[in-house]
Amino acid sequence: MNPNSNSTDESGSASVFDSNEILWRVLKKLPTDFEPYGKRERKGGLDCSCNCRWYYTLHGQLGQDWGVYANSQSSRAGLLTFEHQGCPQYEADDRTD
């Protein structure tokens, strides 16, 4: 994808594909992320996509794969996060709200 191109859909918005490509370019990968994003072996560990209470999804279609981690104890705190990167501070969200 050319970052200078103006790829838009019928509504004039950037396509989800283009947006995903842009997010992959700026994504910070940490050693504590699960492989292949980082160096941590999965070994049955759960990731953000498994209803982690600290993972806040992005708005719209991008929220199906992308979010921000809000646990200040996590190495991913405040960072753009792909749902399968995971972090050691995973906590299941048992809230019903």
C-alpha positions as CSV (number, residue, x, y, z in Angstrom):
1,M,0.0,0.0,0.0
2,N,1.2,3.5,-0.8
3,P,0.9,5.7,2.2
4,N,0.4,8.7,0.0
5,S,-2.5,7.1,-2.0
6,N,-6.1,8.2,-1.3
7,S,-7.7,4.7,-1.2
8,T,-11.3,5.2,-0.1
9,D,-14.6,3.4,-0.3
10,E,-17.9,4.7,-1.7
11,S,-18.5,6.8,1.5
12,G,-15.1,8.5,1.1
13,S,-13.6,6.7,4.1
14,A,-10.3,4.8,4.0
15,S,-11.0,1.1,3.5
16,V,-10.6,-1.3,6.5
17,F,-7.8,-3.1,4.6
18,D,-5.8,0.1,4.2
19,S,-6.4,1.0,7.9
20,N,-5.2,-2.5,9.0
21,E,-2.0,-2.0,6.9
22,I,-1.4,1.4,8.5
23,L,-1.9,-0.1,12.0
24,W,0.5,-3.0,11.3
25,R,3.1,-0.4,10.4
26,V,2.9,1.5,13.7
27,L,2.3,-1.5,15.9
28,K,4.9,-1.8,18.7
29,K,6.0,-5.4,19.2
30,L,7.4,-6.4,22.6
31,P,9.3,-9.4,23.9
32,T,6.4,-10.1,26.3
33,D,3.9,-10.5,23.4
34,F,3.0,-14.0,22.2
35,E,5.0,-15.5,19.3
36,P,5.2,-14.5,16.4
37,Y,4.7,-10.9,17.6
38,G,7.1,-11.3,20.6
39,K,9.2,-14.0,22.2
40,R,6.7,-15.5,24.7
41,E,5.4,-19.0,23.9
42,R,1.7,-19.3,24.0
43,K,1.6,-22.6,26.1
44,G,-2.2,-22.4,26.3
45,G,-2.2,-18.8,27.5
46,L,-5.1,-16.6,26.7
47,D,-4.8,-13.4,24.7
48,C,-6.8,-10.2,24.4
49,S,-9.4,-11.8,22.1
50,C,-10.4,-14.1,25.0
51,N,-12.5,-11.4,26.8
52,C,-9.6,-9.7,28.7
53,R,-11.0,-7.0,31.0
54,W,-8.2,-4.7,30.2
55,Y,-8.5,-4.8,26.4
56,Y,-10.6,-2.0,24.9
57,T,-11.5,-2.5,21.2
58,L,-11.2,0.3,18.6
59,H,-14.4,1.7,17.1
60,G,-16.0,0.1,14.1
61,Q,-14.7,-2.8,12.0
62,L,-11.1,-2.3,13.2
63,G,-12.4,-3.3,16.7
64,Q,-12.7,-6.9,15.5
65,D,-8.9,-7.2,15.6
66,W,-7.5,-4.1,17.3
67,G,-7.6,-2.4,20.7
68,V,-5.7,-0.6,23.4
69,Y,-4.6,-2.2,26.6
70,A,-5.6,-0.3,29.8
71,N,-3.8,-2.1,32.6
72,S,-1.1,0.1,34.0
73,Q,0.8,-3.0,35.2
74,S,1.1,-4.3,31.6
75,S,4.0,-3.8,29.3
76,R,1.3,-3.0,26.6
77,A,-0.4,-0.3,28.7
78,G,-1.7,2.4,26.5
79,L,-0.4,0.8,23.3
80,L,-2.2,-0.2,20.1
81,T,-2.6,-4.0,20.4
82,F,-3.5,-6.7,17.9
83,E,-6.0,-9.0,19.6
84,H,-3.6,-12.1,19.6
85,Q,-0.5,-10.4,20.9
86,G,-1.5,-10.9,24.5
87,C,0.4,-9.9,27.7
88,P,1.2,-11.6,31.0
89,Q,-1.4,-9.5,32.8
90,Y,-4.4,-11.1,31.1
91,E,-7.6,-11.1,33.3
92,A,-10.9,-12.6,32.3
93,D,-13.7,-10.1,32.3
94,D,-16.5,-11.6,34.4
95,R,-18.5,-8.3,34.5
96,T,-22.0,-8.4,33.0
97,D,-22.2,-4.7,32.1
